[in-house]
Amino acid sequence: MNWIPVAEVKKARYARQYGELDERSIVRKGNIAYAAGLALLMAGDPEAALQTARIYLRREQYTQALDWAQRAAQRPDSTEPLQIAVSAGLAACSTLVWLLAVIVSGALFTVNKPLVFVTV
């Protein structure tokens, strides 16, 4: 099967905007982007890794985005893999910092002493 025409159709469909960009249309666009990425991957196109990295970054799956950005970095003509890797790394770090802050603040503000009621 020739996967390039399938990918081109999905790319064109991704570029079209129907109505306002609500939650359903965002999900639809993500699914179309994923289908285009898979079609390119099946065709052996070097853009497939870059498309897949974009998808994982949009889905906030930063480890996978970094992995696919590394694969896409084999292309010498594009700086976008580096941009995706930096964005995914920063987002993953900010998520980790936020999580650690919540854990530490929970540990700091947990009092293991019995409550003492003062009566006047």
Biopython code that builds the backbone (N, CA, C, O; Angstrom):
import numpy as np
from Bio.PDB.StructureBuilder import StructureBuilder

atoms = [
    (1, "MET", "N", (0.850, -1.184, 0.000)),
    (1, "MET", "CA", (0.000, 0.000, 0.000)),
    (1, "MET", "C", (0.889, 1.239, 0.000)),
    (1, "MET", "O", (1.929, 1.281, 0.658)),
    (2, "ASN", "N", (0.459, 2.234, -0.745)),
    (2, "ASN", "CA", (1.189, 3.501, -0.797)),
    (2, "ASN", "C", (0.634, 4.430, 0.290)),
    (2, "ASN", "O", (-0.510, 4.877, 0.207)),
    (3, "TRP", "N", (1.444, 4.713, 1.296)),
    (3, "TRP", "CA", (0.992, 5.481, 2.455)),
    (3, "TRP", "C", (1.125, 6.993, 2.275)),
    (3, "TRP", "O", (0.521, 7.752, 3.033)),
    (4, "ILE", "N", (1.889, 7.436, 1.306)),
    (4, "ILE", "CA", (2.105, 8.871, 1.113)),
    (4, "ILE", "C", (0.793, 9.604, 0.779)),
    (4, "ILE", "O", (0.538, 10.650, 1.376)),
    (5, "PRO", "N", (-0.047, 9.111, -0.139)),
    (5, "PRO", "CA", (-1.316, 9.809, -0.392)),
    (5, "PRO", "C", (-2.218, 9.866, 0.848)),
    (5, "PRO", "O", (-2.919, 10.854, 1.065)),
    (6, "VAL", "N", (-2.196, 8.815, 1.645)),
    (6, "VAL", "CA", (-2.989, 8.811, 2.881)),
    (6, "VAL", "C", (-2.504, 9.920, 3.807)),
    (6, "VAL", "O", (-3.310, 10.642, 4.394)),
    (7, "ALA", "N", (-1.190, 10.053, 3.936)),
    (7, "ALA", "CA", (-0.622, 11.093, 4.790)),
    (7, "ALA", "C", (-0.956, 12.483, 4.261)),
    (7, "ALA", "O", (-1.257, 13.388, 5.040)),
    (8, "GLU", "N", (-0.905, 12.656, 2.949)),
    (8, "GLU", "CA", (-1.217, 13.966, 2.364)),
    (8, "GLU", "C", (-2.673, 14.355, 2.616)),
    (8, "GLU", "O", (-2.968, 15.512, 2.915)),
    (9, "VAL", "N", (-3.575, 13.391, 2.494)),
    (9, "VAL", "CA", (-4.991, 13.656, 2.776)),
    (9, "VAL", "C", (-5.176, 14.067, 4.231)),
    (9, "VAL", "O", (-5.910, 15.011, 4.524)),
    (10, "LYS", "N", (-4.513, 13.362, 5.141)),
    (10, "LYS", "CA", (-4.632, 13.679, 6.572)),
    (10, "LYS", "C", (-4.035, 15.044, 6.881)),
    (10, "LYS", "O", (-4.588, 15.788, 7.691)),
    (11, "LYS", "N", (-2.906, 15.389, 6.245)),
    (11, "LYS", "CA", (-2.303, 16.705, 6.460)),
    (11, "LYS", "C", (-3.229, 17.818, 5.983)),
    (11, "LYS", "O", (-3.386, 18.836, 6.657)),
    (12, "ALA", "N", (-3.843, 17.618, 4.815)),
    (12, "ALA", "CA", (-4.768, 18.625, 4.289)),
    (12, "ALA", "C", (-5.984, 18.764, 5.198)),
    (12, "ALA", "O", (-6.475, 19.868, 5.431)),
    (13, "ARG", "N", (-6.455, 17.653, 5.698)),
    (13, "ARG", "CA", (-7.608, 17.681, 6.610)),
    (13, "ARG", "C", (-7.253, 18.361, 7.929)),
    (13, "ARG", "O", (-8.084, 19.051, 8.519)),
    (14, "TYR", "N", (-6.013, 18.165, 8.394)),
    (14, "TYR", "CA", (-5.548, 18.819, 9.621)),
    (14, "TYR", "C", (-5.492, 20.329, 9.432)),
    (14, "TYR", "O", (-5.794, 21.081, 10.358)),
    (15, "ALA", "N", (-5.108, 20.778, 8.237)),
    (15, "ALA", "CA", (-4.950, 22.214, 7.976)),
    (15, "ALA", "C", (-6.291, 22.944, 7.881)),
    (15, "ALA", "O", (-6.357, 24.144, 8.147)),
    (16, "ARG", "N", (-7.357, 22.238, 7.506)),
    (16, "ARG", "CA", (-8.674, 22.882, 7.388)),
    (16, "ARG", "C", (-9.279, 23.118, 8.760)),
    (16, "ARG", "O", (-9.144, 22.295, 9.665)),
    (17, "GLN", "N", (-9.948, 24.256, 8.901)),
    (17, "GLN", "CA", (-10.612, 24.590, 10.155)),
    (17, "GLN", "C", (-12.116, 24.692, 9.891)),
    (17, "GLN", "O", (-12.546, 25.450, 9.022)),
    (18, "TYR", "N", (-12.898, 23.940, 10.628)),
    (18, "TYR", "CA", (-14.348, 23.985, 10.517)),
    (18, "TYR", "C", (-14.909, 24.554, 11.802)),
    (18, "TYR", "O", (-14.822, 23.917, 12.852)),
    (19, "GLY", "N", (-15.481, 25.738, 11.736)),
    (19, "GLY", "CA", (-16.085, 26.330, 12.925)),
    (19, "GLY", "C", (-15.041, 26.742, 13.955)),
    (19, "GLY", "O", (-13.861, 26.912, 13.648)),
    (20, "GLU", "N", (-15.519, 26.896, 15.188)),
    (20, "GLU", "CA", (-14.608, 27.325, 16.250)),
    (20, "GLU", "C", (-13.794, 26.145, 16.780)),
    (20, "GLU", "O", (-14.165, 24.984, 16.609)),
    (21, "LEU", "N", (-12.698, 26.469, 17.416)),
    (21, "LEU", "CA", (-11.799, 25.448, 17.925)),
    (21, "LEU", "C", (-12.219, 25.086, 19.348)),
    (21, "LEU", "O", (-11.683, 25.622, 20.318)),
    (22, "ASP", "N", (-13.184, 24.170, 19.462)),
    (22, "ASP", "CA", (-13.640, 23.736, 20.780)),
    (22, "ASP", "C", (-12.958, 22.412, 21.134)),
    (22, "ASP", "O", (-12.078, 21.945, 20.410)),
    (23, "GLU", "N", (-13.364, 21.824, 22.235)),
    (23, "GLU", "CA", (-12.704, 20.611, 22.722)),
    (23, "GLU", "C", (-12.807, 19.458, 21.724)),
    (23, "GLU", "O", (-11.840, 18.726, 21.512)),
    (24, "ARG", "N", (-13.976, 19.300, 21.117)),
    (24, "ARG", "CA", (-14.160, 18.203, 20.164)),
    (24, "ARG", "C", (-13.275, 18.367, 18.940)),
    (24, "ARG", "O", (-12.695, 17.397, 18.453)),
    (25, "SER", "N", (-13.168, 19.608, 18.437)),
    (25, "SER", "CA", (-12.353, 19.812, 17.245)),
    (25, "SER", "C", (-10.865, 19.668, 17.554)),
    (25, "SER", "O", (-10.092, 19.257, 16.688)),
    (26, "ILE", "N", (-10.455, 20.000, 18.778)),
    (26, "ILE", "CA", (-9.063, 19.803, 19.168)),
    (26, "ILE", "C", (-8.740, 18.314, 19.211)),
    (26, "ILE", "O", (-7.679, 17.894, 18.747)),
    (27, "VAL", "N", (-9.646, 17.516, 19.765)),
    (27, "VAL", "CA", (-9.448, 16.061, 19.797)),
    (27, "VAL", "C", (-9.411, 15.508, 18.381)),
    (27, "VAL", "O", (-8.584, 14.653, 18.062)),
    (28, "ARG", "N", (-10.304, 15.995, 17.539)),
    (28, "ARG", "CA", (-10.355, 15.541, 16.147)),
    (28, "ARG", "C", (-9.048, 15.871, 15.434)),
    (28, "ARG", "O", (-8.499, 15.035, 14.717)),
    (29, "LYS", "N", (-8.549, 17.096, 15.633)),
    (29, "LYS", "CA", (-7.282, 17.488, 15.000)),
    (29, "LYS", "C", (-6.126, 16.623, 15.506)),
    (29, "LYS", "O", (-5.240, 16.255, 14.735)),
    (30, "GLY", "N", (-6.136, 16.304, 16.789)),
    (30, "GLY", "CA", (-5.094, 15.436, 17.327)),
    (30, "GLY", "C", (-5.139, 14.054, 16.713)),
    (30, "GLY", "O", (-4.097, 13.475, 16.405)),
    (31, "ASN", "N", (-6.342, 13.516, 16.532)),
    (31, "ASN", "CA", (-6.482, 12.195, 15.916)),
    (31, "ASN", "C", (-6.025, 12.211, 14.452)),
    (31, "ASN", "O", (-5.406, 11.259, 13.977)),
    (32, "ILE", "N", (-6.333, 13.295, 13.749)),
    (32, "ILE", "CA", (-5.914, 13.413, 12.354)),
    (32, "ILE", "C", (-4.393, 13.516, 12.275)),
    (32, "ILE", "O", (-3.772, 12.903, 11.407)),
    (33, "ALA", "N", (-3.795, 14.286, 13.177)),
    (33, "ALA", "CA", (-2.335, 14.411, 13.198)),
    (33, "ALA", "C", (-1.690, 13.062, 13.489)),
    (33, "ALA", "O", (-0.673, 12.709, 12.892)),
    (34, "TYR", "N", (-2.284, 12.320, 14.402)),
    (34, "TYR", "CA", (-1.762, 10.991, 14.730)),
    (34, "TYR", "C", (-1.854, 10.064, 13.523)),
    (34, "TYR", "O", (-0.924, 9.303, 13.254)),
    (35, "ALA", "N", (-2.962, 10.121, 12.798)),
    (35, "ALA", "CA", (-3.126, 9.289, 11.604)),
    (35, "ALA", "C", (-2.102, 9.664, 10.535)),
    (35, "ALA", "O", (-1.549, 8.789, 9.869)),
    (36, "ALA", "N", (-1.848, 10.964, 10.370)),
    (36, "ALA", "CA", (-0.846, 11.408, 9.391)),
    (36, "ALA", "C", (0.545, 10.915, 9.791)),
    (36, "ALA", "O", (1.319, 10.468, 8.945)),
    (37, "GLY", "N", (0.851, 10.998, 11.071)),
    (37, "GLY", "CA", (2.146, 10.532, 11.557)),
    (37, "GLY", "C", (2.327, 9.039, 11.345)),
    (37, "GLY", "O", (3.399, 8.591, 10.939)),
    (38, "LEU", "N", (1.287, 8.272, 11.617)),
    (38, "LEU", "CA", (1.377, 6.821, 11.408)),
    (38, "LEU", "C", (1.537, 6.476, 9.934)),
    (38, "LEU", "O", (2.294, 5.572, 9.580)),
    (39, "ALA", "N", (0.820, 7.203, 9.074)),
    (39, "ALA", "CA", (0.942, 6.943, 7.640)),
    (39, "ALA", "C", (2.359, 7.249, 7.159)),
    (39, "ALA", "O", (2.921, 6.500, 6.360)),
    (40, "LEU", "N", (2.938, 8.353, 7.647)),
    (40, "LEU", "CA", (4.312, 8.682, 7.271)),
    (40, "LEU", "C", (5.297, 7.648, 7.810)),
    (40, "LEU", "O", (6.267, 7.287, 7.143)),
    (41, "LEU", "N", (5.033, 7.180, 9.021)),
    (41, "LEU", "CA", (5.892, 6.162, 9.616)),
    (41, "LEU", "C", (5.846, 4.872, 8.797)),
    (41, "LEU", "O", (6.876, 4.239, 8.568)),
    (42, "MET", "N", (4.654, 4.491, 8.361)),
    (42, "MET", "CA", (4.503, 3.280, 7.545)),
    (42, "MET", "C", (5.190, 3.436, 6.189)),
    (42, "MET", "O", (5.693, 2.466, 5.621)),
    (43, "ALA", "N", (5.203, 4.677, 5.674)),
    (43, "ALA", "CA", (5.826, 4.921, 4.377)),
    (43, "ALA", "C", (7.344, 5.014, 4.476)),
    (43, "ALA", "O", (8.039, 5.010, 3.460)),
    (44, "GLY", "N", (7.856, 5.100, 5.701)),
    (44, "GLY", "CA", (9.298, 5.229, 5.874)),
    (44, "GLY", "C", (9.787, 6.644, 5.647)),
    (44, "GLY", "O", (10.982, 6.851, 5.435)),
    (45, "ASP", "N", (8.907, 7.614, 5.685)),
    (45, "ASP", "CA", (9.257, 9.020, 5.476)),
    (45, "ASP", "C", (10.052, 9.541, 6.674)),
    (45, "ASP", "O", (9.698, 9.241, 7.815)),
    (46, "PRO", "N", (11.108, 10.305, 6.446)),
    (46, "PRO", "CA", (11.883, 10.840, 7.569)),
    (46, "PRO", "C", (11.119, 11.871, 8.392)),
    (46, "PRO", "O", (11.509, 12.168, 9.521)),
    (47, "GLU", "N", (10.036, 12.421, 7.845)),
    (47, "GLU", "CA", (9.232, 13.388, 8.589)),
    (47, "GLU", "C", (8.361, 12.703, 9.642)),
    (47, "GLU", "O", (7.800, 13.372, 10.510)),
    (48, "ALA", "N", (8.244, 11.386, 9.571)),
    (48, "ALA", "CA", (7.376, 10.653, 10.493)),
    (48, "ALA", "C", (7.807, 10.830, 11.933)),
    (48, "ALA", "O", (6.962, 11.022, 12.806)),
    (49, "ALA", "N", (9.088, 10.771, 12.201)),
    (49, "ALA", "CA", (9.566, 10.931, 13.576)),
    (49, "ALA", "C", (9.252, 12.322, 14.100)),
    (49, "ALA", "O", (8.882, 12.483, 15.263)),
    (50, "LEU", "N", (9.399, 13.331, 13.241)),
    (50, "LEU", "CA", (9.095, 14.698, 13.651)),
    (50, "LEU", "C", (7.601, 14.866, 13.922)),
    (50, "LEU", "O", (7.214, 15.490, 14.910)),
    (51, "GLN", "N", (6.774, 14.320, 13.060)),
    (51, "GLN", "CA", (5.324, 14.392, 13.252)),
    (51, "GLN", "C", (4.921, 13.680, 14.536)),
    (51, "GLN", "O", (4.073, 14.173, 15.280)),
    (52, "THR", "N", (5.519, 12.531, 14.798)),
    (52, "THR", "CA", (5.195, 11.778, 16.007)),
    (52, "THR", "C", (5.651, 12.529, 17.253)),
    (52, "THR", "O", (4.964, 12.507, 18.274)),
    (53, "ALA", "N", (6.799, 13.190, 17.180)),
    (53, "ALA", "CA", (7.277, 14.010, 18.311)),
    (53, "ALA", "C", (6.310, 15.147, 18.591)),
    (53, "ALA", "O", (6.028, 15.452, 19.750)),
    (54, "ARG", "N", (5.798, 15.780, 17.533)),
    (54, "ARG", "CA", (4.802, 16.860, 17.702)),
    (54, "ARG", "C", (3.548, 16.334, 18.409)),
    (54, "ARG", "O", (3.004, 16.982, 19.304)),
    (55, "ILE", "N", (3.108, 15.161, 17.993)),
    (55, "ILE", "CA", (1.892, 14.577, 18.571)),
    (55, "ILE", "C", (2.078, 14.318, 20.059)),
    (55, "ILE", "O", (1.227, 14.690, 20.868)),
    (56, "TYR", "N", (3.180, 13.687, 20.420)),
    (56, "TYR", "CA", (3.420, 13.378, 21.831)),
    (56, "TYR", "C", (3.589, 14.641, 22.663)),
    (56, "TYR", "O", (3.189, 14.674, 23.827)),
    (57, "LEU", "N", (4.179, 15.684, 22.077)),
    (57, "LEU", "CA", (4.313, 16.947, 22.811)),
    (57, "LEU", "C", (2.942, 17.558, 23.069)),
    (57, "LEU", "O", (2.679, 18.055, 24.164)),
    (58, "ARG", "N", (2.059, 17.524, 22.057)),
    (58, "ARG", "CA", (0.699, 18.061, 22.240)),
    (58, "ARG", "C", (-0.094, 17.259, 23.274)),
    (58, "ARG", "O", (-0.931, 17.807, 23.990)),
    (59, "ARG", "N", (0.182, 15.959, 23.339)),
    (59, "ARG", "CA", (-0.520, 15.103, 24.293)),
    (59, "ARG", "C", (0.107, 15.134, 25.684)),
    (59, "ARG", "O", (-0.349, 14.446, 26.596)),
    (60, "GLU", "N", (1.164, 15.943, 25.835)),
    (60, "GLU", "CA", (1.882, 16.102, 27.096)),
    (60, "GLU", "C", (2.493, 14.787, 27.573)),
    (60, "GLU", "O", (2.556, 14.520, 28.773)),
    (61, "GLN", "N", (2.941, 13.974, 26.623)),
    (61, "GLN", "CA", (3.659, 12.745, 26.924)),
    (61, "GLN", "C", (5.127, 13.030, 26.606)),
    (61, "GLN", "O", (5.629, 12.702, 25.532)),
    (62, "TYR", "N", (5.801, 13.657, 27.587)),
    (62, "TYR", "CA", (7.093, 14.279, 27.341)),
    (62, "TYR", "C", (8.213, 13.267, 27.103)),
    (62, "TYR", "O", (9.111, 13.537, 26.306)),
    (63, "THR", "N", (8.187, 12.137, 27.756)),
    (63, "THR", "CA", (9.237, 11.140, 27.546)),
    (63, "THR", "C", (9.209, 10.638, 26.107)),
    (63, "THR", "O", (10.251, 10.517, 25.463)),
    (64, "GLN", "N", (8.018, 10.347, 25.612)),
    (64, "GLN", "CA", (7.894, 9.887, 24.232)),
    (64, "GLN", "C", (8.253, 11.001, 23.254)),
    (64, "GLN", "O", (8.860, 10.741, 22.215)),
    (65, "ALA", "N", (7.880, 12.242, 23.580)),
    (65, "ALA", "CA", (8.220, 13.372, 22.707)),
    (65, "ALA", "C", (9.730, 13.530, 22.597)),
    (65, "ALA", "O", (10.256, 13.778, 21.512)),
    (66, "LEU", "N", (10.432, 13.384, 23.731)),
    (66, "LEU", "CA", (11.894, 13.460, 23.700)),
    (66, "LEU", "C", (12.498, 12.333, 22.862)),
    (66, "LEU", "O", (13.434, 12.553, 22.094)),
    (67, "ASP", "N", (11.959, 11.135, 23.016)),
    (67, "ASP", "CA", (12.458, 9.991, 22.270)),
    (67, "ASP", "C", (12.301, 10.204, 20.763)),
    (67, "ASP", "O", (13.242, 9.981, 20.002)),
    (68, "TRP", "N", (11.127, 10.629, 20.338)),
    (68, "TRP", "CA", (10.875, 10.823, 18.916)),
    (68, "TRP", "C", (11.599, 12.050, 18.381)),
    (68, "TRP", "O", (11.980, 12.075, 17.211)),
    (69, "ALA", "N", (11.796, 13.071, 19.216)),
    (69, "ALA", "CA", (12.577, 14.230, 18.781)),
    (69, "ALA", "C", (14.026, 13.831, 18.537)),
    (69, "ALA", "O", (14.671, 14.341, 17.620)),
    (70, "GLN", "N", (14.533, 12.924, 19.354)),
    (70, "GLN", "CA", (15.896, 12.427, 19.147)),
    (70, "GLN", "C", (15.994, 11.684, 17.812)),
    (70, "GLN", "O", (16.976, 11.837, 17.086)),
    (71, "ARG", "N", (14.992, 10.893, 17.495)),
    (71, "ARG", "CA", (14.994, 10.192, 16.199)),
    (71, "ARG", "C", (14.894, 11.184, 15.046)),
    (71, "ARG", "O", (15.541, 11.015, 14.013)),
    (72, "ALA", "N", (14.067, 12.235, 15.232)),
    (72, "ALA", "CA", (13.896, 13.230, 14.173)),
    (72, "ALA", "C", (15.135, 14.097, 14.006)),
    (72, "ALA", "O", (15.322, 14.703, 12.951)),
    (73, "ALA", "N", (15.975, 14.166, 15.016)),
    (73, "ALA", "CA", (17.183, 14.986, 14.948)),
    (73, "ALA", "C", (18.202, 14.417, 13.967)),
    (73, "ALA", "O", (19.184, 15.089, 13.649)),
    (74, "GLN", "N", (17.994, 13.207, 13.484)),
    (74, "GLN", "CA", (18.894, 12.629, 12.489)),
    (74, "GLN", "C", (18.816, 13.392, 11.173)),
    (74, "GLN", "O", (19.720, 13.307, 10.342)),
    (75, "ARG", "N", (17.728, 14.139, 10.989)),
    (75, "ARG", "CA", (17.588, 14.967, 9.782)),
    (75, "ARG", "C", (18.418, 16.230, 9.961)),
    (75, "ARG", "O", (18.219, 16.947, 10.942)),
    (76, "PRO", "N", (19.329, 16.527, 9.061)),
    (76, "PRO", "CA", (20.185, 17.702, 9.252)),
    (76, "PRO", "C", (19.520, 19.020, 8.890)),
    (76, "PRO", "O", (20.068, 20.079, 9.195)),
    (77, "ASP", "N", (18.367, 18.991, 8.254)),
    (77, "ASP", "CA", (17.766, 20.212, 7.730)),
    (77, "ASP", "C", (16.763, 20.880, 8.669)),
    (77, "ASP", "O", (16.159, 21.884, 8.291)),
    (78, "SER", "N", (16.570, 20.365, 9.857)),
    (78, "SER", "CA", (15.501, 20.874, 10.707)),
    (78, "SER", "C", (16.002, 21.155, 12.115)),
    (78, "SER", "O", (16.759, 20.377, 12.696)),
    (79, "THR", "N", (15.554, 22.301, 12.650)),
    (79, "THR", "CA", (15.848, 22.621, 14.051)),
    (79, "THR", "C", (14.646, 22.321, 14.940)),
    (79, "THR", "O", (14.732, 22.443, 16.162)),
    (80, "GLU", "N", (13.538, 21.934, 14.341)),
    (80, "GLU", "CA", (12.329, 21.674, 15.119)),
    (80, "GLU", "C", (12.489, 20.537, 16.129)),
    (80, "GLU", "O", (11.918, 20.630, 17.216)),
    (81, "PRO", "N", (13.231, 19.473, 15.831)),
    (81, "PRO", "CA", (13.426, 18.444, 16.866)),
    (81, "PRO", "C", (14.052, 19.001, 18.141)),
    (81, "PRO", "O", (13.680, 18.603, 19.245)),
    (82, "LEU", "N", (14.995, 19.913, 17.989)),
    (82, "LEU", "CA", (15.610, 20.535, 19.160)),
    (82, "LEU", "C", (14.587, 21.367, 19.928)),
    (82, "LEU", "O", (14.558, 21.341, 21.159)),
    (83, "GLN", "N", (13.754, 22.099, 19.205)),
    (83, "GLN", "CA", (12.710, 22.898, 19.853)),
    (83, "GLN", "C", (11.735, 22.007, 20.607)),
    (83, "GLN", "O", (11.328, 22.344, 21.719)),
    (84, "ILE", "N", (11.357, 20.884, 20.027)),
    (84, "ILE", "CA", (10.442, 19.952, 20.687)),
    (84, "ILE", "C", (11.106, 19.363, 21.924)),
    (84, "ILE", "O", (10.475, 19.245, 22.975)),
    (85, "ALA", "N", (12.384, 18.992, 21.799)),
    (85, "ALA", "CA", (13.091, 18.407, 22.940)),
    (85, "ALA", "C", (13.198, 19.403, 24.088)),
    (85, "ALA", "O", (13.006, 19.037, 25.247)),
    (86, "VAL", "N", (13.504, 20.655, 23.773)),
    (86, "VAL", "CA", (13.604, 21.678, 24.826)),
    (86, "VAL", "C", (12.243, 21.918, 25.462)),
    (86, "VAL", "O", (12.140, 21.998, 26.687)),
    (87, "SER", "N", (11.201, 22.034, 24.655)),
    (87, "SER", "CA", (9.848, 22.263, 25.194)),
    (87, "SER", "C", (9.406, 21.100, 26.074)),
    (87, "SER", "O", (8.859, 21.307, 27.158)),
    (88, "ALA", "N", (9.643, 19.880, 25.607)),
    (88, "ALA", "CA", (9.253, 18.701, 26.390)),
    (88, "ALA", "C", (10.053, 18.627, 27.681)),
    (88, "ALA", "O", (9.509, 18.302, 28.736)),
    (89, "GLY", "N", (11.343, 18.927, 27.599)),
    (89, "GLY", "CA", (12.170, 18.903, 28.802)),
    (89, "GLY", "C", (11.746, 19.939, 29.819)),
    (89, "GLY", "O", (11.665, 19.653, 31.013)),
    (90, "LEU", "N", (11.472, 21.152, 29.342)),
    (90, "LEU", "CA", (11.017, 22.204, 30.265)),
    (90, "LEU", "C", (9.665, 21.872, 30.879)),
    (90, "LEU", "O", (9.450, 22.077, 32.074)),
    (91, "ALA", "N", (8.759, 21.361, 30.063)),
    (91, "ALA", "CA", (7.429, 21.015, 30.583)),
    (91, "ALA", "C", (7.528, 19.867, 31.582)),
    (91, "ALA", "O", (6.859, 19.882, 32.615)),
    (92, "ALA", "N", (8.358, 18.876, 31.279)),
    (92, "ALA", "CA", (8.518, 17.756, 32.203)),
    (92, "ALA", "C", (9.150, 18.227, 33.505)),
    (92, "ALA", "O", (8.753, 17.780, 34.581)),
    (93, "CYS", "N", (10.125, 19.119, 33.422)),
    (93, "CYS", "CA", (10.771, 19.642, 34.633)),
    (93, "CYS", "C", (9.800, 20.463, 35.463)),
    (93, "CYS", "O", (9.775, 20.350, 36.689)),
    (94, "SER", "N", (8.994, 21.297, 34.794)),
    (94, "SER", "CA", (8.050, 22.116, 35.554)),
    (94, "SER", "C", (7.000, 21.242, 36.222)),
    (94, "SER", "O", (6.570, 21.530, 37.339)),
    (95, "THR", "N", (6.586, 20.178, 35.547)),
    (95, "THR", "CA", (5.637, 19.244, 36.153)),
    (95, "THR", "C", (6.280, 18.538, 37.340)),
    (95, "THR", "O", (5.648, 18.367, 38.383)),
    (96, "LEU", "N", (7.525, 18.132, 37.183)),
    (96, "LEU", "CA", (8.233, 17.455, 38.267)),
    (96, "LEU", "C", (8.460, 18.396, 39.442)),
    (96, "LEU", "O", (8.293, 18.002, 40.596)),
    (97, "VAL", "N", (8.843, 19.642, 39.154)),
    (97, "VAL", "CA", (9.059, 20.627, 40.223)),
    (97, "VAL", "C", (7.753, 20.880, 40.965)),
    (97, "VAL", "O", (7.745, 20.979, 42.192)),
    (98, "TRP", "N", (6.652, 20.985, 40.231)),
    (98, "TRP", "CA", (5.354, 21.210, 40.863)),
    (98, "TRP", "C", (4.995, 20.031, 41.755)),
    (98, "TRP", "O", (4.522, 20.214, 42.877)),
    (99, "LEU", "N", (5.222, 18.816, 41.251)),
    (99, "LEU", "CA", (4.909, 17.615, 42.026)),
    (99, "LEU", "C", (5.762, 17.548, 43.286)),
    (99, "LEU", "O", (5.256, 17.250, 44.368)),
    (100, "LEU", "N", (7.049, 17.823, 43.147)),
    (100, "LEU", "CA", (7.916, 17.823, 44.324)),
    (100, "LEU", "C", (7.502, 18.895, 45.325)),
    (100, "LEU", "O", (7.558, 18.670, 46.534)),
    (101, "ALA", "N", (7.089, 20.055, 44.830)),
    (101, "ALA", "CA", (6.636, 21.123, 45.726)),
    (101, "ALA", "C", (5.405, 20.690, 46.507)),
    (101, "ALA", "O", (5.286, 20.985, 47.697)),
    (102, "VAL", "N", (4.497, 19.999, 45.850)),
    (102, "VAL", "CA", (3.298, 19.515, 46.536)),
    (102, "VAL", "C", (3.677, 18.482, 47.595)),
    (102, "VAL", "O", (3.157, 18.514, 48.710)),
    (103, "ILE", "N", (4.577, 17.572, 47.249)),
    (103, "ILE", "CA", (4.988, 16.539, 48.205)),
    (103, "ILE", "C", (5.704, 17.159, 49.391)),
    (103, "ILE", "O", (5.420, 16.819, 50.539)),
    (104, "VAL", "N", (6.637, 18.071, 49.118)),
    (104, "VAL", "CA", (7.394, 18.707, 50.196)),
    (104, "VAL", "C", (6.495, 19.558, 51.066)),
    (104, "VAL", "O", (6.600, 19.524, 52.292)),
    (105, "SER", "N", (5.603, 20.328, 50.436)),
    (105, "SER", "CA", (4.708, 21.165, 51.243)),
    (105, "SER", "C", (3.776, 20.301, 52.086)),
    (105, "SER", "O", (3.446, 20.661, 53.217)),
    (106, "GLY", "N", (3.355, 19.175, 51.545)),
    (106, "GLY", "CA", (2.535, 18.254, 52.335)),
    (106, "GLY", "C", (3.306, 17.692, 53.509)),
    (106, "GLY", "O", (2.760, 17.519, 54.599)),
    (107, "ALA", "N", (4.581, 17.406, 53.283)),
    (107, "ALA", "CA", (5.409, 16.877, 54.366)),
    (107, "ALA", "C", (5.713, 17.954, 55.401)),
    (107, "ALA", "O", (5.759, 17.673, 56.599)),
    (108, "LEU", "N", (5.921, 19.182, 54.943)),
    (108, "LEU", "CA", (6.257, 20.259, 55.873)),
    (108, "LEU", "C", (5.071, 20.678, 56.734)),
    (108, "LEU", "O", (5.235, 21.029, 57.903)),
    (109, "PHE", "N", (3.900, 20.640, 56.160)),
    (109, "PHE", "CA", (2.743, 21.137, 56.883)),
    (109, "PHE", "C", (1.927, 20.041, 57.551)),
    (109, "PHE", "O", (0.863, 20.316, 58.106)),
    (110, "THR", "N", (2.400, 18.829, 57.506)),
    (110, "THR", "CA", (1.741, 17.756, 58.227)),
    (110, "THR", "C", (2.281, 17.756, 59.651)),
    (110, "THR", "O", (3.478, 17.588, 59.884)),
    (111, "VAL", "N", (1.389, 17.943, 60.569)),
    (111, "VAL", "CA", (1.799, 17.995, 61.971)),
    (111, "VAL", "C", (1.431, 16.672, 62.607)),
    (111, "VAL", "O", (0.267, 16.269, 62.585)),
    (112, "ASN", "N", (2.399, 16.004, 63.165)),
    (112, "ASN", "CA", (2.170, 14.709, 63.795)),
    (112, "ASN", "C", (2.013, 14.842, 65.305)),
    (112, "ASN", "O", (2.333, 13.915, 66.048)),
    (113, "LYS", "N", (1.533, 15.963, 65.748)),
    (113, "LYS", "CA", (1.318, 16.181, 67.170)),
    (113, "LYS", "C", (-0.174, 16.192, 67.445)),
    (113, "LYS", "O", (-0.953, 16.581, 66.575)),
    (114, "PRO", "N", (-0.579, 15.785, 68.601)),
    (114, "PRO", "CA", (-2.004, 15.832, 68.902)),
    (114, "PRO", "C", (-2.467, 17.294, 69.021)),
    (114, "PRO", "O", (-1.723, 18.173, 69.457)),
    (115, "LEU", "N", (-3.686, 17.506, 68.628)),
    (115, "LEU", "CA", (-4.237, 18.851, 68.733)),
    (115, "LEU", "C", (-4.518, 19.189, 70.182)),
    (115, "LEU", "O", (-5.038, 18.370, 70.939)),
    (116, "VAL", "N", (-4.172, 20.383, 70.548)),
    (116, "VAL", "CA", (-4.394, 20.853, 71.927)),
    (116, "VAL", "C", (-5.424, 21.960, 71.875)),
    (116, "VAL", "O", (-5.237, 22.960, 71.182)),
    (117, "PHE", "N", (-6.486, 21.787, 72.589)),
    (117, "PHE", "CA", (-7.505, 22.814, 72.645)),
    (117, "PHE", "C", (-7.312, 23.640, 73.912)),
    (117, "PHE", "O", (-7.196, 23.114, 75.019)),
    (118, "VAL", "N", (-7.285, 24.907, 73.711)),
    (118, "VAL", "CA", (-7.121, 25.806, 74.849)),
    (118, "VAL", "C", (-8.502, 26.316, 75.236)),
    (118, "VAL", "O", (-9.240, 26.836, 74.400)),
    (119, "THR", "N", (-8.837, 26.166, 76.487)),
    (119, "THR", "CA", (-10.109, 26.693, 76.979)),
    (119, "THR", "C", (-9.841, 27.906, 77.855)),
    (119, "THR", "O", (-8.925, 27.909, 78.677)),
    (120, "VAL", "N", (-10.625, 28.891, 77.672)),
    (120, "VAL", "CA", (-10.438, 30.113, 78.467)),
    (120, "VAL", "C", (-11.529, 30.253, 79.473)),
    (120, "VAL", "O", (-11.545, 31.219, 80.236)),
]
sb = StructureBuilder()
sb.init_structure("model")
sb.init_model(0)
sb.init_chain("A")
sb.init_seg("    ")
for serial, (resi, resn, name, xyz) in enumerate(atoms, 1):
    if name == "N":
        sb.init_residue(resn, " ", resi, " ")
    sb.init_atom(name, np.array(xyz, "f"), 0.0, 1.0, " ", f" {name:<3s}", serial, name[0])
structure = sb.get_structure()
